[in-house]
Amino acid sequence: MSSSEETVAALDLKPALEAVLMVVDEPATEEHLAKILERSRRQIGDALRELADEYTAQGRGFELRFVAGGWRFYTRAGYARAVERFVLDGQQARLTQAALETLAVVAYRQPVSRSRVSAVRGVNCDGVMRTLLQRGLVEEAGTEPESGAILYRTTNYFLERMGLRGLDELPELAPFLPEAEAIEAETQEAVPSFDPDAPDEDDGPGATMPNTTTTEL
């Protein structure tokens, strides 16, 4: 047994479980936790149930639930109003102008590579694309046969946030961009050519895409 495994096995079980469960992004199974913490499944299960009971008895604002075959921390339902107020009271960062423009190009030209998006916008969009990926608004969609470049498309989450049932509900560009045909001829892209002087930074005031729904994503 390695020194790292000996150290893990020597840790107090309940605090170790709390530390691990604080960083999981999906419910952790007892089997996995037992393997990680070098304990038996029964020890893990007993400790988890004891922790859950302790949190309830103490009236903590969070609870430990067994969901979908694993354990994870959740906000206690009785404090949902406080969480909602925090989330809705200006705490969710709005997308920047650069991010909205990039998202619009992907939406209308998908699947599309980063280089093509950058060509349409006239500025490098790597940083903004990373932001959109982290927000879950775009995702990888294979590679371009000619160059091997990664292609990107919008996600179902994008449709949900924009209030669309499908991409066919995206508004026509013509009403918003009277000179769209000239732009397409210049760029060889059937998307609007946004202001090339717009700063490509991940901060700044929010803006709206050509849609009637909110862009507070």
Secondary structure as UniProt FT lines:
FT   HELIX           3..10
FT   HELIX           13..21
FT   TURN            22..23
FT   HELIX           30..37
FT   HELIX           41..58
FT   STRAND          62..67
FT   TURN            68..69
FT   STRAND          70..75
FT   HELIX           77..79
FT   HELIX           80..88
FT   TURN            89..91
FT   HELIX           97..109
FT   STRAND          112..113
FT   HELIX           114..121
FT   HELIX           126..134
FT   TURN            135..136
FT   STRAND          138..143
FT   TURN            145..147
FT   STRAND          150..154
FT   HELIX           156..162
FT   HELIX           167..169
FT   TURN            174..176
FT   TURN            178..179
FT   HELIX           180..187
FT   TURN            196..197
//
